Amino acid sequence: MKESPRHRPGGKYCGRTAKLSKEQMNEIRRRSGQEEEKKALAAEFGISRQTLYRIIKG
């Protein structure tokens, strides 16, 4: 079985560390459902709108 290119031998992950915690992502999802402006949410959390939409989509 081939290993993912993001994993090293021994099971170590080689990707970028997450900028937002799971709690922050849940907060974004909750507030976006309350019709809060997406641009303002992205600016508040220091992420792009594209990243924000990716988080909302799940």
PyMOL Python script that loads the backbone (N, CA, C, O; Angstrom):
from pymol import cmd

cmd.read_pdbstr("""\
ATOM      1  N   MET A   1       0.853  -1.183   0.000  1.00  0.00           N
ATOM      2  CA  MET A   1       0.000   0.000   0.000  1.00  0.00           C
ATOM      3  C   MET A   1       0.896   1.242   0.000  1.00  0.00           C
ATOM      4  O   MET A   1       1.855   1.328   0.767  1.00  0.00           O
ATOM      5  N   LYS A   2       0.575   2.180  -0.854  1.00  0.00           N
ATOM      6  CA  LYS A   2       1.329   3.426  -0.945  1.00  0.00           C
ATOM      7  C   LYS A   2       0.923   4.378   0.167  1.00  0.00           C
ATOM      8  O   LYS A   2      -0.253   4.475   0.517  1.00  0.00           O
ATOM      9  N   GLU A   3       1.908   5.083   0.720  1.00  0.00           N
ATOM     10  CA  GLU A   3       1.595   6.069   1.749  1.00  0.00           C
ATOM     11  C   GLU A   3       1.293   7.416   1.110  1.00  0.00           C
ATOM     12  O   GLU A   3       1.757   7.715   0.010  1.00  0.00           O
ATOM     13  N   SER A   4       0.517   8.213   1.806  1.00  0.00           N
ATOM     14  CA  SER A   4       0.191   9.555   1.355  1.00  0.00           C
ATOM     15  C   SER A   4       1.467  10.380   1.292  1.00  0.00           C
ATOM     16  O   SER A   4       2.343  10.207   2.139  1.00  0.00           O
ATOM     17  N   PRO A   5       1.601  11.280   0.304  1.00  0.00           N
ATOM     18  CA  PRO A   5       2.808  12.104   0.223  1.00  0.00           C
ATOM     19  C   PRO A   5       2.959  13.055   1.403  1.00  0.00           C
ATOM     20  O   PRO A   5       4.034  13.621   1.601  1.00  0.00           O
ATOM     21  N   ARG A   6       1.901  13.241   2.192  1.00  0.00           N
ATOM     22  CA  ARG A   6       1.980  14.131   3.354  1.00  0.00           C
ATOM     23  C   ARG A   6       2.449  13.410   4.616  1.00  0.00           C
ATOM     24  O   ARG A   6       2.596  14.030   5.669  1.00  0.00           O
ATOM     25  N   HIS A   7       2.681  12.119   4.512  1.00  0.00           N
ATOM     26  CA  HIS A   7       3.118  11.355   5.669  1.00  0.00           C
ATOM     27  C   HIS A   7       4.526  10.828   5.444  1.00  0.00           C
ATOM     28  O   HIS A   7       4.889  10.429   4.337  1.00  0.00           O
ATOM     29  N   ARG A   8       5.291  10.833   6.484  1.00  0.00           N
ATOM     30  CA  ARG A   8       6.640  10.291   6.444  1.00  0.00           C
ATOM     31  C   ARG A   8       6.612   8.881   7.010  1.00  0.00           C
ATOM     32  O   ARG A   8       5.651   8.479   7.666  1.00  0.00           O
ATOM     33  N   PRO A   9       7.666   8.145   6.750  1.00  0.00           N
ATOM     34  CA  PRO A   9       7.751   6.828   7.390  1.00  0.00           C
ATOM     35  C   PRO A   9       7.667   6.987   8.908  1.00  0.00           C
ATOM     36  O   PRO A   9       8.242   7.919   9.471  1.00  0.00           O
ATOM     37  N   GLY A  10       6.975   6.108   9.543  1.00  0.00           N
ATOM     38  CA  GLY A  10       6.787   6.197  10.981  1.00  0.00           C
ATOM     39  C   GLY A  10       5.503   6.904  11.351  1.00  0.00           C
ATOM     40  O   GLY A  10       5.202   7.054  12.535  1.00  0.00           O
ATOM     41  N   GLY A  11       4.732   7.347  10.355  1.00  0.00           N
ATOM     42  CA  GLY A  11       3.438   7.948  10.609  1.00  0.00           C
ATOM     43  C   GLY A  11       3.453   9.424  10.941  1.00  0.00           C
ATOM     44  O   GLY A  11       2.435   9.963  11.376  1.00  0.00           O
ATOM     45  N   LYS A  12       4.585  10.097  10.749  1.00  0.00           N
ATOM     46  CA  LYS A  12       4.644  11.525  11.059  1.00  0.00           C
ATOM     47  C   LYS A  12       4.035  12.340   9.922  1.00  0.00           C
ATOM     48  O   LYS A  12       4.286  12.072   8.747  1.00  0.00           O
ATOM     49  N   TYR A  13       3.234  13.333  10.288  1.00  0.00           N
ATOM     50  CA  TYR A  13       2.574  14.211   9.313  1.00  0.00           C
ATOM     51  C   TYR A  13       3.510  15.339   8.926  1.00  0.00           C
ATOM     52  O   TYR A  13       4.185  15.909   9.783  1.00  0.00           O
ATOM     53  N   CYS A  14       3.560  15.669   7.631  1.00  0.00           N
ATOM     54  CA  CYS A  14       4.492  16.677   7.131  1.00  0.00           C
ATOM     55  C   CYS A  14       3.802  17.920   6.603  1.00  0.00           C
ATOM     56  O   CYS A  14       4.442  18.727   5.929  1.00  0.00           O
ATOM     57  N   GLY A  15       2.542  18.101   6.877  1.00  0.00           N
ATOM     58  CA  GLY A  15       1.812  19.236   6.331  1.00  0.00           C
ATOM     59  C   GLY A  15       1.982  20.487   7.172  1.00  0.00           C
ATOM     60  O   GLY A  15       2.686  20.489   8.182  1.00  0.00           O
ATOM     61  N   ARG A  16       1.334  21.533   6.742  1.00  0.00           N
ATOM     62  CA  ARG A  16       1.360  22.803   7.448  1.00  0.00           C
ATOM     63  C   ARG A  16       0.519  22.702   8.730  1.00  0.00           C
ATOM     64  O   ARG A  16      -0.502  22.014   8.758  1.00  0.00           O
ATOM     65  N   THR A  17       0.954  23.385   9.774  1.00  0.00           N
ATOM     66  CA  THR A  17       0.167  23.374  11.002  1.00  0.00           C
ATOM     67  C   THR A  17      -1.082  24.227  10.819  1.00  0.00           C
ATOM     68  O   THR A  17      -1.076  25.206  10.072  1.00  0.00           O
ATOM     69  N   ALA A  18      -2.135  23.850  11.499  1.00  0.00           N
ATOM     70  CA  ALA A  18      -3.410  24.547  11.350  1.00  0.00           C
ATOM     71  C   ALA A  18      -3.336  25.947  11.948  1.00  0.00           C
ATOM     72  O   ALA A  18      -2.773  26.143  13.025  1.00  0.00           O
ATOM     73  N   LYS A  19      -3.908  26.912  11.245  1.00  0.00           N
ATOM     74  CA  LYS A  19      -3.930  28.288  11.729  1.00  0.00           C
ATOM     75  C   LYS A  19      -5.074  28.500  12.709  1.00  0.00           C
ATOM     76  O   LYS A  19      -4.975  29.312  13.629  1.00  0.00           O
ATOM     77  N   LEU A  20      -6.161  27.761  12.501  1.00  0.00           N
ATOM     78  CA  LEU A  20      -7.336  27.895  13.362  1.00  0.00           C
ATOM     79  C   LEU A  20      -7.575  26.609  14.134  1.00  0.00           C
ATOM     80  O   LEU A  20      -7.327  25.512  13.633  1.00  0.00           O
ATOM     81  N   SER A  21      -8.054  26.757  15.345  1.00  0.00           N
ATOM     82  CA  SER A  21      -8.408  25.584  16.148  1.00  0.00           C
ATOM     83  C   SER A  21      -9.791  25.075  15.717  1.00  0.00           C
ATOM     84  O   SER A  21     -10.510  25.754  14.983  1.00  0.00           O
ATOM     85  N   LYS A  22     -10.141  23.905  16.170  1.00  0.00           N
ATOM     86  CA  LYS A  22     -11.463  23.355  15.860  1.00  0.00           C
ATOM     87  C   LYS A  22     -12.563  24.229  16.448  1.00  0.00           C
ATOM     88  O   LYS A  22     -13.629  24.374  15.850  1.00  0.00           O
ATOM     89  N   GLU A  23     -12.308  24.813  17.618  1.00  0.00           N
ATOM     90  CA  GLU A  23     -13.288  25.705  18.239  1.00  0.00           C
ATOM     91  C   GLU A  23     -13.519  26.945  17.372  1.00  0.00           C
ATOM     92  O   GLU A  23     -14.654  27.394  17.210  1.00  0.00           O
ATOM     93  N   GLN A  24     -12.441  27.491  16.821  1.00  0.00           N
ATOM     94  CA  GLN A  24     -12.568  28.664  15.947  1.00  0.00           C
ATOM     95  C   GLN A  24     -13.340  28.314  14.681  1.00  0.00           C
ATOM     96  O   GLN A  24     -14.160  29.106  14.218  1.00  0.00           O
ATOM     97  N   MET A  25     -13.085  27.139  14.121  1.00  0.00           N
ATOM     98  CA  MET A  25     -13.806  26.716  12.922  1.00  0.00           C
ATOM     99  C   MET A  25     -15.292  26.562  13.218  1.00  0.00           C
ATOM    100  O   MET A  25     -16.134  26.952  12.409  1.00  0.00           O
ATOM    101  N   ASN A  26     -15.612  25.995  14.374  1.00  0.00           N
ATOM    102  CA  ASN A  26     -17.021  25.854  14.755  1.00  0.00           C
ATOM    103  C   ASN A  26     -17.660  27.227  14.947  1.00  0.00           C
ATOM    104  O   ASN A  26     -18.818  27.425  14.578  1.00  0.00           O
ATOM    105  N   GLU A  27     -16.929  28.163  15.512  1.00  0.00           N
ATOM    106  CA  GLU A  27     -17.422  29.533  15.695  1.00  0.00           C
ATOM    107  C   GLU A  27     -17.708  30.189  14.342  1.00  0.00           C
ATOM    108  O   GLU A  27     -18.719  30.873  14.186  1.00  0.00           O
ATOM    109  N   ILE A  28     -16.834  29.985  13.381  1.00  0.00           N
ATOM    110  CA  ILE A  28     -17.037  30.530  12.029  1.00  0.00           C
ATOM    111  C   ILE A  28     -18.311  29.947  11.420  1.00  0.00           C
ATOM    112  O   ILE A  28     -19.126  30.681  10.861  1.00  0.00           O
ATOM    113  N   ARG A  29     -18.484  28.632  11.528  1.00  0.00           N
ATOM    114  CA  ARG A  29     -19.686  27.989  10.973  1.00  0.00           C
ATOM    115  C   ARG A  29     -20.951  28.528  11.635  1.00  0.00           C
ATOM    116  O   ARG A  29     -21.945  28.800  10.962  1.00  0.00           O
ATOM    117  N   ARG A  30     -20.906  28.679  12.951  1.00  0.00           N
ATOM    118  CA  ARG A  30     -22.076  29.165  13.688  1.00  0.00           C
ATOM    119  C   ARG A  30     -22.422  30.593  13.281  1.00  0.00           C
ATOM    120  O   ARG A  30     -23.582  30.904  13.010  1.00  0.00           O
ATOM    121  N   ARG A  31     -21.415  31.455  13.241  1.00  0.00           N
ATOM    122  CA  ARG A  31     -21.662  32.864  12.931  1.00  0.00           C
ATOM    123  C   ARG A  31     -22.013  33.085  11.469  1.00  0.00           C
ATOM    124  O   ARG A  31     -22.757  34.014  11.155  1.00  0.00           O
ATOM    125  N   SER A  32     -21.500  32.260  10.570  1.00  0.00           N
ATOM    126  CA  SER A  32     -21.850  32.418   9.155  1.00  0.00           C
ATOM    127  C   SER A  32     -23.310  32.041   8.929  1.00  0.00           C
ATOM    128  O   SER A  32     -23.957  32.561   8.019  1.00  0.00           O
ATOM    129  N   GLY A  33     -23.827  31.136   9.757  1.00  0.00           N
ATOM    130  CA  GLY A  33     -25.232  30.750   9.671  1.00  0.00           C
ATOM    131  C   GLY A  33     -26.168  31.829  10.191  1.00  0.00           C
ATOM    132  O   GLY A  33     -27.374  31.779   9.949  1.00  0.00           O
ATOM    133  N   GLN A  34     -25.620  32.795  10.899  1.00  0.00           N
ATOM    134  CA  GLN A  34     -26.415  33.902  11.433  1.00  0.00           C
ATOM    135  C   GLN A  34     -26.346  35.128  10.527  1.00  0.00           C
ATOM    136  O   GLN A  34     -26.576  36.254  10.969  1.00  0.00           O
ATOM    137  N   GLU A  35     -26.031  34.899   9.275  1.00  0.00           N
ATOM    138  CA  GLU A  35     -25.999  35.962   8.259  1.00  0.00           C
ATOM    139  C   GLU A  35     -24.970  37.060   8.552  1.00  0.00           C
ATOM    140  O   GLU A  35     -25.138  38.204   8.128  1.00  0.00           O
ATOM    141  N   GLU A  36     -23.908  36.707   9.276  1.00  0.00           N
ATOM    142  CA  GLU A  36     -22.842  37.677   9.491  1.00  0.00           C
ATOM    143  C   GLU A  36     -22.034  37.807   8.196  1.00  0.00           C
ATOM    144  O   GLU A  36     -21.870  36.831   7.463  1.00  0.00           O
ATOM    145  N   GLU A  37     -21.540  38.993   7.922  1.00  0.00           N
ATOM    146  CA  GLU A  37     -20.827  39.249   6.670  1.00  0.00           C
ATOM    147  C   GLU A  37     -19.550  38.417   6.606  1.00  0.00           C
ATOM    148  O   GLU A  37     -18.725  38.449   7.520  1.00  0.00           O
ATOM    149  N   LYS A  38     -19.403  37.674   5.513  1.00  0.00           N
ATOM    150  CA  LYS A  38     -18.278  36.758   5.353  1.00  0.00           C
ATOM    151  C   LYS A  38     -16.942  37.500   5.319  1.00  0.00           C
ATOM    152  O   LYS A  38     -15.948  37.029   5.872  1.00  0.00           O
ATOM    153  N   LYS A  39     -16.927  38.643   4.677  1.00  0.00           N
ATOM    154  CA  LYS A  39     -15.699  39.430   4.571  1.00  0.00           C
ATOM    155  C   LYS A  39     -15.204  39.853   5.954  1.00  0.00           C
ATOM    156  O   LYS A  39     -14.005  39.812   6.227  1.00  0.00           O
ATOM    157  N   ALA A  40     -16.127  40.256   6.821  1.00  0.00           N
ATOM    158  CA  ALA A  40     -15.776  40.679   8.173  1.00  0.00           C
ATOM    159  C   ALA A  40     -15.279  39.489   9.008  1.00  0.00           C
ATOM    160  O   ALA A  40     -14.330  39.624   9.779  1.00  0.00           O
ATOM    161  N   LEU A  41     -15.917  38.336   8.853  1.00  0.00           N
ATOM    162  CA  LEU A  41     -15.478  37.138   9.568  1.00  0.00           C
ATOM    163  C   LEU A  41     -14.058  36.752   9.162  1.00  0.00           C
ATOM    164  O   LEU A  41     -13.221  36.452  10.013  1.00  0.00           O
ATOM    165  N   ALA A  42     -13.798  36.762   7.871  1.00  0.00           N
ATOM    166  CA  ALA A  42     -12.471  36.399   7.375  1.00  0.00           C
ATOM    167  C   ALA A  42     -11.413  37.347   7.929  1.00  0.00           C
ATOM    168  O   ALA A  42     -10.340  36.910   8.345  1.00  0.00           O
ATOM    169  N   ALA A  43     -11.713  38.635   7.935  1.00  0.00           N
ATOM    170  CA  ALA A  43     -10.760  39.621   8.451  1.00  0.00           C
ATOM    171  C   ALA A  43     -10.530  39.422   9.947  1.00  0.00           C
ATOM    172  O   ALA A  43      -9.395  39.522  10.414  1.00  0.00           O
ATOM    173  N   GLU A  44     -11.574  39.145  10.690  1.00  0.00           N
ATOM    174  CA  GLU A  44     -11.462  38.956  12.132  1.00  0.00           C
ATOM    175  C   GLU A  44     -10.561  37.773  12.487  1.00  0.00           C
ATOM    176  O   GLU A  44      -9.778  37.839  13.435  1.00  0.00           O
ATOM    177  N   PHE A  45     -10.682  36.692  11.716  1.00  0.00           N
ATOM    178  CA  PHE A  45      -9.897  35.491  11.995  1.00  0.00           C
ATOM    179  C   PHE A  45      -8.567  35.467  11.246  1.00  0.00           C
ATOM    180  O   PHE A  45      -7.774  34.544  11.434  1.00  0.00           O
ATOM    181  N   GLY A  46      -8.312  36.457  10.406  1.00  0.00           N
ATOM    182  CA  GLY A  46      -7.035  36.540   9.693  1.00  0.00           C
ATOM    183  C   GLY A  46      -6.866  35.502   8.607  1.00  0.00           C
ATOM    184  O   GLY A  46      -5.768  34.991   8.386  1.00  0.00           O
ATOM    185  N   ILE A  47      -7.970  35.188   7.924  1.00  0.00           N
ATOM    186  CA  ILE A  47      -7.936  34.210   6.837  1.00  0.00           C
ATOM    187  C   ILE A  47      -8.568  34.826   5.595  1.00  0.00           C
ATOM    188  O   ILE A  47      -9.226  35.863   5.676  1.00  0.00           O
ATOM    189  N   SER A  48      -8.367  34.187   4.446  1.00  0.00           N
ATOM    190  CA  SER A  48      -8.973  34.678   3.214  1.00  0.00           C
ATOM    191  C   SER A  48     -10.431  34.243   3.136  1.00  0.00           C
ATOM    192  O   SER A  48     -10.850  33.324   3.841  1.00  0.00           O
ATOM    193  N   ARG A  49     -11.199  34.904   2.281  1.00  0.00           N
ATOM    194  CA  ARG A  49     -12.597  34.505   2.094  1.00  0.00           C
ATOM    195  C   ARG A  49     -12.675  33.098   1.522  1.00  0.00           C
ATOM    196  O   ARG A  49     -13.589  32.344   1.853  1.00  0.00           O
ATOM    197  N   GLN A  50     -11.723  32.738   0.665  1.00  0.00           N
ATOM    198  CA  GLN A  50     -11.705  31.395   0.095  1.00  0.00           C
ATOM    199  C   GLN A  50     -11.556  30.343   1.196  1.00  0.00           C
ATOM    200  O   GLN A  50     -12.247  29.324   1.187  1.00  0.00           O
ATOM    201  N   THR A  51     -10.656  30.595   2.136  1.00  0.00           N
ATOM    202  CA  THR A  51     -10.472  29.680   3.260  1.00  0.00           C
ATOM    203  C   THR A  51     -11.726  29.634   4.114  1.00  0.00           C
ATOM    204  O   THR A  51     -12.131  28.566   4.572  1.00  0.00           O
ATOM    205  N   LEU A  52     -12.336  30.776   4.329  1.00  0.00           N
ATOM    206  CA  LEU A  52     -13.567  30.841   5.112  1.00  0.00           C
ATOM    207  C   LEU A  52     -14.660  29.969   4.485  1.00  0.00           C
ATOM    208  O   LEU A  52     -15.325  29.205   5.185  1.00  0.00           O
ATOM    209  N   TYR A  53     -14.839  30.083   3.187  1.00  0.00           N
ATOM    210  CA  TYR A  53     -15.858  29.277   2.507  1.00  0.00           C
ATOM    211  C   TYR A  53     -15.517  27.789   2.560  1.00  0.00           C
ATOM    212  O   TYR A  53     -16.415  26.950   2.641  1.00  0.00           O
ATOM    213  N   ARG A  54     -14.237  27.459   2.516  1.00  0.00           N
ATOM    214  CA  ARG A  54     -13.815  26.057   2.615  1.00  0.00           C
ATOM    215  C   ARG A  54     -14.171  25.500   3.995  1.00  0.00           C
ATOM    216  O   ARG A  54     -14.599  24.353   4.116  1.00  0.00           O
ATOM    217  N   ILE A  55     -13.991  26.319   5.031  1.00  0.00           N
ATOM    218  CA  ILE A  55     -14.341  25.903   6.384  1.00  0.00           C
ATOM    219  C   ILE A  55     -15.848  25.719   6.522  1.00  0.00           C
ATOM    220  O   ILE A  55     -16.309  24.740   7.109  1.00  0.00           O
ATOM    221  N   ILE A  56     -16.613  26.666   5.978  1.00  0.00           N
ATOM    222  CA  ILE A  56     -18.076  26.602   6.065  1.00  0.00           C
ATOM    223  C   ILE A  56     -18.604  25.349   5.351  1.00  0.00           C
ATOM    224  O   ILE A  56     -19.512  24.675   5.838  1.00  0.00           O
ATOM    225  N   LYS A  57     -18.016  25.058   4.196  1.00  0.00           N
ATOM    226  CA  LYS A  57     -18.460  23.907   3.419  1.00  0.00           C
ATOM    227  C   LYS A  57     -18.201  22.599   4.164  1.00  0.00           C
ATOM    228  O   LYS A  57     -18.931  21.621   4.001  1.00  0.00           O
ATOM    229  N   GLY A  58     -17.157  22.600   4.978  1.00  0.00           N
ATOM    230  CA  GLY A  58     -16.904  21.430   5.812  1.00  0.00           C
ATOM    231  C   GLY A  58     -15.820  20.606   5.278  1.00  0.00           C
ATOM    232  O   GLY A  58     -15.480  19.578   5.864  1.00  0.00           O
TER     233      GLY A  58
END
""", "prot")
cmd.dss("prot")
cmd.show_as("cartoon", "prot")
cmd.util.cbc("prot")
cmd.orient("prot")
